[in-house]
Amino acid sequence: MELALAAAQEAAGHGEVPVGAVVVRGSEVLAVARNRKEADRDPSAHAEILALREAARRLGGWRLGGCTLVVTLEPCPMCLGAAQHARVDRLIYGAADPKGGALSLGHALHEDQRLNHRFPAEFQHDPRCEAILKEFFRARRAKTP
């Protein structure tokens, strides 16, 4: 989570919503990414998507079996779907997202028995993940007249 938090901090410094993601396989870090939607002008440039892409590139294939996706914020439906398609073994997230998180919204794609791949999604509450988001949005609201 430390690497994901550092990436989230970097995102905030670039005016992006502060979300960071890391893909690990055992003790090997395959990818670290941050949100880049504004910088890339790309609605799919979420930290999770970028981390999954980089991990797949490093491994030479899109199947990320044996990998864990660690993210500071509960993934949206798009990112949870990407993790499912990438065949990750596990998802860990540090802050819940009741307004946009796939799990909070009831989209338990990672557990859907109709699909050929399932994996655990673990909420490991980390107050630092919430704090960076709250501070980012507090500062944005303060700038808005």
N, C-alpha and C positions, 0 to 999 in steps of 0.2 A: 504494500500500500504506500510505502514511502516514495517509491519512484512515481507512482500514479499521482500522489499529492504534489510532488515537484513539477510534474507535467501540468497539473491543474493550475498551479501558481504561475507557471510560464504562460498558460493560456490567458489568465487574468491580466497579466502584464501586456498582452497584445490586444486587450479589449474583447476577448472571446469569453463566452460563458466558461467558467473554470472547471472543466472536467478533464481528467487524465485517465489513461488506460494503459495497462501493461499485459503482455502475454508472456507467460513463463511455461517452461517445460522442465519439471523437476526444479533444479536450482539455476537453470539457464534462462536468462532474460532474452527473449526473442525479439521483443518490440516494446517500445514506449512511445505513446502518442498523446497529443492534446487536441482539443477541439480546434478546428481550423475553418469553420464555416464562413466566417467573415473574410479571412485572408484569402481563401481559395474561391470564394463566391460559389460555394458548392453546398447544397442542402444536405448532402450525404457525408460531409467531412466531419463526422462525429469522431471523438477520440477512439471509441471502440472499433469503428469501421477501419480507421487508419491503422490501428494496432493489429487488427486481424489481417489486413492486407500485407503489412510489413512482415508479420510472422510467416504468412504463407509464402511470401517471396523468399525469405531466408531459408525456409524448409524445402522450397522447390515444389510445392504442391498446396492445394487449397484445403486438404484435410488436416485438421489440427488436433487429431487424437493425441491424448497424453498432455494436452495443454490446458492451462487455467487462464481465464480472462479475469483480471482484477481491475475494477473501475471505481472511481470515487463516487459516482452517482448511479443510481438504479438505471439500467438501460431502458431506452424507449423501445417501442415495438419493432422498429427497423433494426436496431442494434441487437436485440434479443434474437430476432430472426436470423441475422447474419451469424451470430454465435452458433445458433442451431445448425445452420447450413454448413458452417466451418467444422462442425463435429467436435467442438471443444468438450473437454471432460468435465469442466467445472466453471462456474461463474461466482465471483465474490464481489460484492459492492458495499461501499461504506456509508452511503446516505440514501434514504428512501426518497422517491419523487412521486408524491401522491397525485400530482396534476399531469404528469407525463410519463411516468415509469410504467413499463409494460406489466410488471407484476402487480403494482398498486392498482392498475386499471383492469386487472383480471385477465390479462393475456398471458396465460401460463404455457406458452408455446414450448418451452423447454421440457415440459412434463406431458405433453399431449400424446396419448397412447396411440393415436392414429399415425403418428410420424415414426420414421425408422430410427431416429436418434433422440435420446433424452439425456439430460444431465442435471445435476443439482445446481440450484441458484441459492447462494447463501448471503443473507444480509448480516454483515459483521459491522454493526454500528460503530462508526468512528466520528466523534464530534468534530474533528478537524475537517472532515469532508463537508459537513454541514456549515461550519464556520466560514470557510472560504467562499461558499456560495452566498451565504447571508451577507457577508461583507461586500461582495461584488455587486449584488443587487441593491444594497443599501446605498452604496456610492453612486450607482447609476441613477437611483431615484433622487438623490441629493442634487445631481447635476441637471435634472429635468425641472424646468420651471412649473 
